[in-house]
Amino acid sequence: MHPFQHDFIVAEHDSRLHRVIKVSGGKLTHEFKIEWPLDLQSLPDGHVLLSANRAIVELDANFREVWRYDQKRAAIFSCQKRPDGNILFGDASRAAICEVNPAKRIVRQFDFPLVAEPHEYLHAFRLIRATDNDGVLIAAHDAKKLIGCDWAGAIVWQADLPGTPYMPIQLPGGNILVSLGPSGLIVEVNRAGQIVWQYDMTADNQLPRGWIAGMSVLPDGHIVYSDSTYDRLVEIDRDHNLVALYEDRNILLHPSTHIIL
């Protein structure tokens, strides 16, 4: 196993610190305090977009706040800025998929189709991502599915999963990589909904079963994932080999999503 060689930004979804951090050369260099940060996106200008319990915030390269969208009710799950500047996000307080413009106005939305009662809302979904055909890919948490929806709220594609999904990544060629939280699994599904690749952190690497949250796919094909239970980032290759670990509880606690720099 090699030393962890990457600088990174992490959303620490942790009650002790409530922050987003940047680590360079193994050392903490920046932090931004915010309640329950969850999702992150690296923007082309070097800024960072983040979702937190009741806000979406854009930070500049020095972690200074430059834009914020607030709402009174929790919780905002996911954030993704679109090429037109609008931001896609999930509002778990009412199980709605929304898009907000830079002027902070909701420009379109639909109700998540797999829930009916308010008590189901908070666990209905986790991260969501825009698709190339102007649809939305949703990690349907309690249903243990990935679903694709159009903006009318119709399900146009779905895949059953062997665990509760957290983060989907669309791969070149159309397959989708998805982390499965407390199962300790990552799977890749094709457009037919079939699992074509699977990683198990315990069976493959003899790691204690943690909670796989955010992921990154590196240029060499390696995958880095956040293990929220054991407060670490784990790098693996596509042959399931353990490549590197970042583990320092003096710096990193309960990572949700991350950005590899």
PAROTI-761710 format. One record per residue (C-alpha): residue in one letter; x, y, z. Coordinates in Angstrom, 1 decimal. Example, Ala and Ser with C-alpha at 12.3 -4.5 7.8 and 13.67 -1.06 7.14 Angstrom:
! residues 2
code_x_y_z
A_12.3_-4.5_7.8
S_13.7_-1.1_7.1
END
This chain:
! residues 261
code_x_y_z
M_0.0_0.0_0.0
H_1.3_3.5_-0.9
P_1.0_6.8_1.0
F_-2.1_8.8_0.2
Q_-0.7_11.3_-2.3
H_-3.7_13.5_-3.0
D_-4.8_16.9_-1.7
F_-8.5_17.1_-1.1
I_-11.6_18.9_0.1
V_-14.1_17.1_2.4
A_-17.5_17.8_3.7
E_-17.4_16.6_7.3
H_-20.9_15.6_8.1
D_-20.1_15.5_11.8
S_-21.7_17.0_14.9
R_-18.4_17.7_16.5
L_-17.0_20.2_13.9
H_-19.6_21.1_11.3
R_-17.2_22.2_8.6
V_-15.8_21.8_5.1
I_-12.0_21.4_5.0
K_-9.2_21.5_2.6
V_-6.1_19.4_3.2
S_-2.9_20.0_1.2
G_0.3_18.0_1.8
G_-1.4_16.1_4.5
K_-2.1_19.3_6.5
L_-5.3_21.2_7.1
T_-5.0_24.5_5.2
H_-8.6_25.9_5.0
E_-11.9_25.4_6.8
F_-15.4_26.7_6.4
K_-17.9_26.3_9.3
I_-21.5_25.3_8.3
E_-24.1_23.0_9.8
W_-24.1_19.4_8.5
P_-22.3_19.8_5.1
L_-23.2_17.0_2.8
D_-22.4_17.4_-1.0
L_-19.6_19.2_-2.8
Q_-18.8_20.2_-6.4
S_-15.6_21.6_-7.8
L_-16.4_24.5_-10.2
P_-14.3_25.4_-13.3
D_-13.2_28.7_-11.8
G_-11.7_27.1_-8.7
H_-14.7_27.8_-6.5
V_-16.5_25.1_-4.5
L_-20.2_24.6_-4.3
L_-21.6_22.9_-1.1
S_-24.9_21.8_0.3
A_-25.6_21.8_4.0
N_-28.6_21.3_6.2
R_-30.4_24.5_5.3
A_-28.2_26.1_2.7
I_-26.3_25.9_-0.6
V_-23.1_27.9_-0.5
E_-20.5_28.8_-3.1
L_-16.9_29.4_-1.8
D_-14.1_31.0_-3.6
A_-10.6_29.4_-3.8
N_-9.8_30.9_-0.4
F_-12.9_29.5_1.2
R_-14.7_32.8_1.4
E_-18.4_32.8_0.9
V_-19.5_34.4_-2.4
W_-23.1_33.2_-2.8
R_-25.8_31.5_-0.6
Y_-29.2_30.1_-1.0
D_-31.0_29.5_2.4
Q_-34.2_27.8_3.3
K_-35.9_27.5_6.7
R_-36.6_23.8_6.7
A_-34.0_21.0_6.7
A_-32.6_19.3_4.8
I_-30.9_20.1_1.5
F_-29.4_16.9_0.0
S_-27.1_17.4_-2.9
C_-26.0_20.3_-5.1
Q_-24.8_20.6_-8.7
K_-24.4_23.7_-10.7
R_-25.6_23.4_-14.3
P_-23.9_25.0_-17.4
D_-26.5_27.8_-17.4
G_-25.7_28.7_-13.8
N_-28.8_27.1_-12.2
I_-28.2_24.7_-9.3
L_-29.9_21.3_-9.0
F_-30.6_20.1_-5.5
G_-32.8_17.8_-3.5
D_-35.1_19.2_-0.8
A_-35.6_16.3_1.7
S_-38.0_18.4_3.9
R_-40.7_17.8_1.2
A_-39.1_15.1_-1.0
A_-38.7_17.5_-4.0
I_-36.1_17.8_-6.7
C_-35.5_21.5_-7.5
E_-33.5_23.9_-9.6
V_-32.7_27.4_-8.3
N_-31.3_30.2_-10.4
P_-28.5_32.6_-9.4
A_-31.2_35.1_-8.4
K_-32.3_32.5_-5.8
R_-35.6_31.7_-7.4
I_-36.9_28.2_-7.9
V_-37.3_27.8_-11.6
R_-38.5_24.2_-11.8
Q_-39.2_21.3_-9.5
F_-41.0_18.0_-9.2
D_-42.0_15.7_-6.3
F_-39.9_12.6_-5.8
P_-42.2_9.8_-7.1
L_-41.4_7.0_-4.7
V_-42.9_8.4_-1.5
A_-46.4_9.2_-0.4
E_-46.3_10.1_3.3
P_-44.3_12.9_5.1
H_-42.5_10.5_7.4
E_-40.9_9.0_4.3
Y_-39.4_12.2_3.0
L_-36.1_12.4_4.9
H_-34.8_9.0_3.8
A_-36.3_9.1_0.3
F_-33.1_10.0_-1.5
R_-29.5_11.1_-1.1
L_-27.4_12.6_-3.9
I_-28.8_13.5_-7.3
R_-27.1_14.4_-10.6
A_-28.2_15.9_-13.9
T_-28.1_13.6_-16.9
D_-27.1_14.5_-20.5
N_-30.7_14.5_-21.7
D_-31.8_17.1_-19.1
G_-33.1_14.4_-16.8
V_-32.2_13.7_-13.2
L_-30.4_10.6_-11.7
I_-31.5_10.0_-8.1
A_-30.0_7.7_-5.4
A_-33.4_6.5_-4.1
H_-32.2_5.6_-0.6
D_-35.1_3.6_1.1
A_-36.2_2.1_-2.2
K_-32.7_0.7_-2.8
K_-32.8_1.9_-6.4
L_-31.2_4.2_-8.8
I_-33.9_6.0_-10.8
G_-33.8_8.4_-13.7
C_-36.6_11.0_-13.9
D_-37.7_13.6_-16.3
W_-38.8_17.0_-15.0
A_-42.5_15.9_-15.1
G_-41.5_13.5_-12.3
A_-41.9_10.4_-14.4
I_-39.5_7.5_-13.8
V_-37.8_6.8_-17.2
W_-35.1_4.3_-16.0
Q_-34.4_2.4_-12.8
A_-32.0_-0.3_-11.4
D_-32.4_-2.3_-8.2
L_-29.5_-2.3_-5.9
P_-28.1_-4.6_-3.1
G_-28.1_-1.7_-0.6
T_-29.1_1.9_0.1
P_-27.5_4.2_-2.5
Y_-25.7_7.3_-1.6
M_-23.8_8.8_-4.5
P_-24.1_8.0_-8.2
I_-21.3_8.8_-10.8
Q_-22.1_8.6_-14.5
L_-19.1_7.0_-16.3
P_-18.1_7.5_-19.9
G_-20.0_5.0_-22.0
G_-23.2_5.2_-20.0
N_-22.6_2.9_-16.9
I_-23.1_4.3_-13.4
L_-21.0_3.8_-10.4
V_-22.9_4.0_-7.1
S_-21.8_3.8_-3.4
L_-24.1_1.8_-1.1
G_-23.5_3.3_2.3
P_-23.5_0.9_5.3
S_-23.3_-2.2_3.1
G_-19.7_-1.3_2.4
L_-20.2_-1.9_-1.3
I_-19.7_0.0_-4.5
V_-21.4_-1.3_-7.7
E_-21.3_-0.4_-11.3
V_-24.6_-0.8_-13.2
N_-25.2_-0.7_-17.0
R_-28.1_0.8_-18.8
A_-30.0_-2.4_-18.6
G_-29.8_-2.2_-14.8
Q_-27.4_-5.1_-14.4
I_-24.5_-5.0_-12.0
V_-21.3_-5.5_-14.0
W_-18.7_-4.7_-11.3
Q_-18.8_-4.9_-7.5
Y_-16.4_-3.9_-4.7
D_-16.8_-5.1_-1.1
M_-14.4_-3.3_1.3
T_-14.4_-6.3_3.7
A_-14.2_-9.2_1.3
D_-11.8_-7.5_-1.1
N_-9.5_-5.5_1.3
Q_-10.2_-7.0_4.8
L_-11.3_-3.6_6.0
P_-13.9_-3.5_8.8
R_-17.3_-2.7_7.2
G_-17.7_1.0_7.2
W_-20.1_3.4_5.5
I_-19.2_4.3_1.9
A_-20.5_7.8_1.1
G_-18.9_10.0_-1.5
M_-16.6_8.8_-4.3
S_-14.2_10.2_-6.9
V_-13.0_8.5_-10.1
L_-9.4_9.5_-10.8
P_-7.8_9.9_-14.3
D_-6.0_6.6_-13.9
G_-9.3_4.8_-13.2
H_-8.7_4.5_-9.5
I_-11.6_5.1_-7.1
V_-11.4_7.1_-3.9
Y_-14.2_6.7_-1.4
S_-15.2_8.3_1.9
D_-15.6_5.9_4.8
S_-17.7_7.9_7.2
T_-17.7_5.3_9.9
Y_-13.9_5.0_10.2
D_-13.1_8.7_9.4
R_-10.9_8.0_6.3
L_-10.5_8.2_2.6
V_-9.7_5.0_0.8
E_-8.1_4.6_-2.7
I_-8.6_1.4_-4.7
D_-7.9_0.3_-8.2
R_-10.4_-1.5_-10.6
D_-8.9_-4.9_-9.6
H_-10.1_-4.2_-6.1
N_-6.6_-3.7_-4.7
L_-6.2_-1.3_-1.8
V_-3.9_1.5_-3.0
A_-3.8_4.0_-0.2
L_-5.5_5.3_2.9
Y_-5.8_8.7_4.4
E_-6.6_8.4_8.1
D_-5.9_11.1_10.7
R_-8.6_11.8_13.2
N_-6.8_15.0_14.3
I_-7.8_16.4_10.8
L_-10.5_14.3_9.3
L_-13.8_13.2_10.9
H_-16.9_11.6_9.3
P_-16.3_12.5_5.6
S_-19.3_12.7_3.4
T_-18.5_13.8_-0.1
H_-15.0_14.9_-1.2
I_-13.1_16.5_-4.0
I_-9.7_15.1_-5.0
L_-7.5_18.1_-6.1
END
